[in-house]
Amino acid sequence: MVETNKGLFEIIKDDKKAFVINEFEDKFVEYLTKYEYIVGDYSNNILRLKGFDKKNAKFIPDYINEFCALDQQYYILRNPNFNKDYKDEEDEL
């Protein structure tokens, strides 16, 4: 478990020591609180964050293989306090 200023997260996988706490905190947005799993990967040395809910978590390996740069660093976090009731403005439309 790692404590950030965005909450407590469980590190599931940290490939090549990709997780850098201050970069994660800078990139994290409120919208990601609705996801139980967050994948962080680097493309051209820029951190990208992608959220997955429990039913879509099985697609994380596909995402890493198909959308992440070949042989780049990545990590997978589990948010034990995810907000499954999060309402985005788009959800309400």
N, C-alpha and C positions, 0 to 999 in steps of 0.2 A: 504494500500500500504506500501511496505517496500523497502527501498533503500539499495542495496548491492553494492559491488564493481564490481558485474557482471551485474548490471542494476537494473531497477525498476520492482518489481513484486507485483501482487495482491494476497493476501492470501485468497483463497477460503475456505479452511478448515484447521484447526490446531488442530488435535485430540491429546488430552492430552499434549498440549503445546510442540509439537514435533519440531517445527521450531526453529533451533538454527543458527543464521546468520553466524557465523564463520565456522561452520561445512558445511553449504550449500556452502559458498564461496570456501572452500577447495576442495570440491568434484565436483563442477560444472565444466563442460568442454565445450568448444566452440561448439561441436556437438549439445548440447542441445538447442542452440539458434534457431534451426529450428522448435522447438515445441512451440505451444501456451500454453500447459499445462504441468506441471512437478509435478510428485508425488515423494515425499521423504518418505522413510520408513526405519525403523531400523530392521535389522536382526542380531542377536547376537551382539547388540550394535554397529553395523556398518551401517552407512547411505548408502542407495542405492537410486539413482535417475533414474527415468524412464520418458521419454517424450511421449506425446500424441499430435497428431494434432487434429484439430477441428472435422474431420469426425470420429476419433476414440475415442474421449473424452467420448462417451457414454459407453465405456468399462472400464472406470476407476473403478467403483464399483466392476466389475468382477475381475480386476487385484488385488484390495485390498483384496477381499475375497479369491482368489485362490492362489496368489503368495506372499502375505505378511504374516509374522508370526502371528498367532492367538493372538489377543488382544495387538498387538504392536502399538507403536506410529507411526503416519504418518501425512503428510500434503499434500495439493494440492495447487499449485501456478498457477497463470495465468500470462503469459509473454505478456504484451500488445505490446511489441516491437519485437515480434518474427520475425525471418528472414526467411520468406517463400521462399526466393530465395537462401537459403544456399545450396551450392553444396559440397557434400562429394565426396571423391575420388571414393568410391564404386558406387555412383550415376552415375558417368561418364563412368564406364566400360560397 
